[in-house]
């Protein structure tokens, strides 16, 4: 429900929901210029402490854009559902006239001449792009650091990582520096950083939000989408981002209006499969303990919960093969021409792909098809699957990736991401929603997975859970008492 009047405090305005802010702008209760000014002030105070926004546009120019949005509204009404909302774009998405580095020294001075389709849709809906958020090099690895801009820190503990690869976006949201943010997800990049920043990140079904330009339009496993502090604000972004595009072969022929429907519904009798090991992957006991404490919330909603492990035994093998093949394609030229500027994990991942035969890739695709069928059978007995987002709590910011989980040694930088990456290869929609804090005070996320292309129903259950818990309201304390709840 929209709050009737905007807060008088600029800080409180920055922590208001995007849905409320958009309504206040639309109703003339607050100007887009005032909204922009409040967020620019928050960025100036907080961003140096966390390094979330790495390219920020000129403040006077942004205020002028906001004033132009106010003028447009007074004469013609709002441009769309995101009218006047400041937004940060992940530094993997091309933005016309704005530096886009992909977190790589190779592209540290690259300025695109055209916006990606996602950025175009944000602008068409009235959002105002304020700059770019940090990401690991080429978005590889769920730890947001790179040689161009450095490391983004977790606002709940500045010694810890915020995850990745949409780490800058998640931290900017958690710190009230923007009400909405764009992210993307291959192996967990919308879900993992959301979990560790106490915000919401959703991996939509492939094709819900078409990606263009994209060289692998038929077979890419990456999706783009919105991040926010609340589920309703993610749905709000989907009303602008979703919908087909004739240039994108994987785009779904469904309208964005699906996401404008009410999120509230009755969950009495809803069947949930509760997974603790993601089909056999090691999970740190502190994660299990934190999530188990949330189980009663779903029972209070009327859900029936069963302990059940999904048939994901070979999911990570499939993910590793397909990801390696994609990395070989994506980075062949970078490694050939700029090997000294590419981090070792990317080189390893791409060269693993270069070793693959066509038969091995096709067998992985065959195995994925079989997994898809098994998951359909599994979910014929349930309405949702709930499982961890991450296998570990946030680790030190100076550590590239975990080398063991629950005492089990890991062999590469990908294995610890199994709770998200395993779901990626199922093709099912999944959302990370704040699940409270562990015994060390660090944020944790709970992953809700729905049936094939049932994106909206995933949003509905996440919204109901969020309404019961209100975990998202717990703000980080970053050496500033104004940021306490």
N, C-alpha and C positions, 0 to 999 in steps of 0.2 A: 504494500500500500504506500502511495506517495505521501510524504510528510507535507503538511499544508503550507508551511512557510519556510523559507531558507534560514539557516542559522546566521546570526550576526557576526560570529567569529569566523575569520578567514580560515583558521586551522580546521574548524569543524566543517566548513564548506568543503575543504579538501578531502575529508573523510566521509562525506555524504555519498550516497549511491549515485551511480551514473543515471539511473532511472529517475531519481528525484531531481538531480540537477537539470536533466533534459526537460523535465516537466516544468520546472521553475523558469527556465529560459523560454520555453514555448508559451507559458502563461504570462510572461512579462513581469514575473516577480523578481527576477534578477537578470542582469545583462551578461552576455557572453564575455564582454570585456572584463567585468568584475570576476567572473569565473577564471578567466585566463590570468588575471593579475594575481589572484590568490595562489594559483598553482605555480606560477613563475617564482613567487616569493618562497613557496615551500621548496622548490627545486634549489634555489639559491642557498637556503639554509641547510638542507639535508643531503643533497646529492654528493657534495664533496666527501661525506662520511662513508658513502656506500658505493659510489661509482656505478650507478645504474644507467644514467643517461649519458651517452658518450659524444653525441653530436647534438647540440641544442641550437635552434635557430635564434636569430636576433630578437630580443624581447620586444623592442619597439615594433618590429615587423609583425610579431605575433599579436600584439595588442591591436595593431591596425587591422589585421585579419579578423579579429574578434569584433571590432567595431563595425567592420563591413558586414559581418554576420548579423549584428544587431540591426543594421540599416536594412539588410535584405528582409529580415523578419518583419520589420515595421511596415514595409511596403508590399511584400509578397508572401509573408508567412515563412515558416521554417522550410529548409531545404530537404529535411528528412529526419529520421528518428534520432540521429546523433548530432543534431544541429548545435553548434557552439561548444561541443565537448573537446577538450584537448586530448590528443592521443599520441603515444610514442609508437614508432614502427621499429620492429626488430631489425638489426643491422645486417640482415640477410635479404631483405626485400628491396628491390630497386625503387628509388624515390627520385623523381625528376628534380634536378638542381640541388639535391642534398647528398652529401658524401655518403657512400655506401661501401663499406670496407670488407664485409663478410668476415670481419675479425682477422683479416690476413694482411701481413705486410705487402703482399703482392698487389693488393688493391687499396692501400692506405690513402691514396689520393683520387680514387675513382669517383666520378660524379655522373650518374646516369642521366640520360636525356628524357626518359619516359618512366612513368609510374607503373608498378605491377598492377594487375587487375584488382588485387585486394586493396591496395592503396587508393586506386580509383574509386572503388565502391565506398570506402570510408569517406572520401571527400564528397562524393555524390550524396551521401547521407547527412552531410553537414559537419562532420568532424574536422577539426583543425590539427594538422600534423605539426607537432612542436619539435620533433627531432628523432634521433635513433637511439635505441636501447642496446645495451651490450650483449654479446653472445660469444661463445668460444669460437675458435678459428673454424670457419665454414660450418658452424653449428655442430661440430663433432665432439661428443662427450658431454655428460651432464655435470659439468663444472665450468662456470662462466669466467674464463680468463683468456687473454690473448696477448700477443706481443705488441699490438697497436695501442690498446687502451688499458691493459692491466686487468685486475681481478675485481669482480663485483662481490661485495660482502653481504652476508646474511644480516638483516637488520635486527634480528632477535638475539644475535650473538656475533659480533664483528670478527671473531676469530674463526668462524665457520663459513663454509660455502653456502651459497644460495641455490646450488644445483644448476641445471641448464637443460637445453641450451637457451631457453627464453628467460634467462636469469635476470637480465637487466629489466625486462618487462615486469616480472613478478615483484622485484624489489621496489621498483618505482610505484607500483600499485600499493604495496604494503606500507610504503612511507607517505602516501597521500600526494605523490607528485603528479599523478594523472588519474582520472576516473576510469579509463578504459585503456587497454593496450593490445597490440597485435603480437601474436606469437605463431610458432609452427612446431610440428611434432613428427618425428620419424620414429625414434625409439623411446620417446617419453618426454620430449622437450617442452610440451605444454603442461604435462601432468607433474613431472618431477619438481621443477622449480616452484610450481604452485603449492605443492605439499610443504615445501620448506620455507615458504614466505607467508603461509597462512592466507592464501588467496585461492581463486578458482581457475582451473585450466581444463579445457575440454578438447579431447581428440575426437573430432567429428568423423562420421563415416566418410570414406574417400568419395569425393565428388559432391559432398554437401556444399562446401565452399570451393568452387573451382579455382585452380592455380594456373596463372598465365603471366609471363611465359614460363614454360616448363618443358625441357627437352624430352622427358620421359612421360608424356601425357597419358599413355596407356598403362604404364607399369610402376610409376613412382609410388613409394610407400609413405611419402611425406604429405602432411595436410597442413593447412593454415587455418587459423581461427582466432577468436578473441579470448582475452584474459580479463578478469575483473575481481573485485572484492566479493561480489555476490553472484549467485547463479542467475538471478533475474537480469543482471547486467551483462552476462555472457549471452543470454537469450536475446537481449536487446541488440547486441552487435550482430547476431545471426540474422535478424530481420533486415540488416543491410548487406551482409556478406553472402548469404546463401542464395541459391538460384542458379540455373544453368547458364552456360556460355557456349555458343556454337563452336568455338575454337578449341574447347577442352573435351577430349573424347570420353573422359571418365566422369564428367559432371552429371549430376542427377537431375532428372526432369521433375523437380519439385520446386514450388514457390517458397520464397522467404516468409510468406505470411503464416506458414505453419508455426513459426517461432514467436509470433505475436499473440498466440492463444494463451489463456490463463494457465499458469503453472500449478495452481492449487488443484488437488484431487484427493479422493479417498483411497487409501492403500490397504484397507481391510482385506485380509485374505491373500495379499500379495506374497508370492513365494520367492524366497531369497536363498541362493547358495552362498555359504560363507566359507571362503578359502583362506587358510593361514600360510600355505606353502607354495601357492601359485603352481600347482602341479608338480611339486617336488623341489623347488628352488630353496636354498637356504635363506632364512629370514632372521634378522637380529631379534632376540627375545624382547627387547624394549619396544620394537615396532608391534609385535604380536600383543604385548600387554596393553599398549596404548589403544590399539584398535578394538581389542576385546572389550574394553571399557565402554565402547560406543554401541555395542550390540543391542543393549536394552532400548536404545532410542528407536530402533527400527521395530522392535517388538511393541513399543508404546504406540507406534503409528498403525499397528494392526497387522504387521507383516509376520509371516511364518518363516522361521530361519532354520536351515539345516546345514550342518557341517558337510561340505562336499568339495572335493578337489577336481577342478576341470581337467580334461584330457590334454594337457599342454606339454607332455613329456618331451616331444621333439621340437617344440616351438622355438627355442633358442638356437638349435642347430639350423632350422629353416631361416631364422632371422639373420644369423651370422653369414650364411651363404648369400642370401639376397642382398644384404647390406654391402657385403664385400664386392659383389658384382656391380652394384650401383656406384660405390666409391671408386672402383676401377674406371668406370665410365666418366664419372664426375671430375676425377683428379688426375687422369692420365697426363694431360698437358701441363698441369701445375707441377707435378713431380718431375716430368721430363725437363721443363724449362726453368723451374725455380725450386729445385729440391731442397736447397739450403734454407729456404724461407717457409717450408711446410713442416708442421710438428710431426714427431715420430709416430704418434698413434695413427694419424691419417695416412702416412706413408705405409705403415704396416697393414692397415685395413685395405688400402687400395691394392697393394701388392699381393695380398691374399686373394683379392678378386681377380687379379691378372693371372693367377695360377689356375683358376677354375677352368674346367672344360664346359662347352655348351651343354653336354649331357648332365654334368653336375648341377648346373643352374636349372635346367628343365626338371630334373628329379626333385630339386628343392621346391619348385613351383607345384609339382605333382603332390609332394608331401603337404604343401600348404593347402591345396584343394581338399585333400583327405582330412586335414585338421579342421577346415571350415565345416565339413560335413559332420565331424565328431562333435564340434561345438554346437552345431544346430541340434543334434540329438540330445546333447547335455542340457541345453536350455529349453528343450521341449518340456522338461520337468520343473522349470523355474522361470520366473519373470525377469530376474536380475542375478548377476554375479557380483559379489562384493569381495574385495581383496586389497592387500597393501598397494600403495603407490611405489614405495621404495623398499629395498631390502635392508637398508641401514638408516640411522638418523644422520643429520648433517655432519659431515666430517671436516677436518681442518681446511681452511681456505688455501693453505700452501701445499696441500696434497692433491695431486692430479686426479687420482681415482683410488677407490678402496682396493686392497690386494687380498682381502679375505672377508667373508661374511659368516658370522656365527661360528668362527673357528675353521671354516672351510677355505683353503687357499683358492684364489682365482687365477686364471691364466691370461686374461686380457682385460682391457679397459671397458669392455661391454658387459661382462657377465653380471655385474652387480645391478644392472638395470633391468634384470629379468622380469620383475613384476609389471613393468610397462611394456617392454619390448615383446614379451610373449603375447600380450594382448594386441599389439600392433599387427602381428601376422594373422590374427583371427579376422581382421577387417571389421570388428565390432566397435560401436561407439562407446567411448569411455570418458569419464570425468573424474578429476581430482577435486575433492571438496575438503575444506579444513576439518580436521578430526581432533582438534585440541592439541595439548602439549604433553610431551613425555616427562618422565621423572626428572630430567635435567632442564626442563623448561623450553625445549626446542619444539618447533611446530612439526606436526605429522599430518599426512593426508590419507584420506580413504578413497579408494577407487571403486566407482560404480560402473559396471559394464551392462549394456543392454543387448537386446536381440538385434538381428540384422536391420540396419538402417532405422532403428527406433531411437533416433537422436533425441526427439522431443520428450519421450517418456523417461530417458535418462536424466534430462534436465528436471523433470517433475519430481522424481524421487530425491535427487540432490537438493532441490528447493525445499522439500518437506523436511528433510534431515537438517538442513541449515536453519530453518525456522525454529526447530526444536532446540538446537544447540547454541546458536549465535556465536560460534567460535570466531567467526570472522571479525567480530567487534574488538577482539583483543589486539591492541596495537603494539608495535615494537617500541622499546625505549632506547633511543639512540642519543644518549647524553643530553636529553631534552625533556624535562618534565611535562611539557605541553603535549607530548605524544602518548602519555599514559591514558588509560581508559577512565 
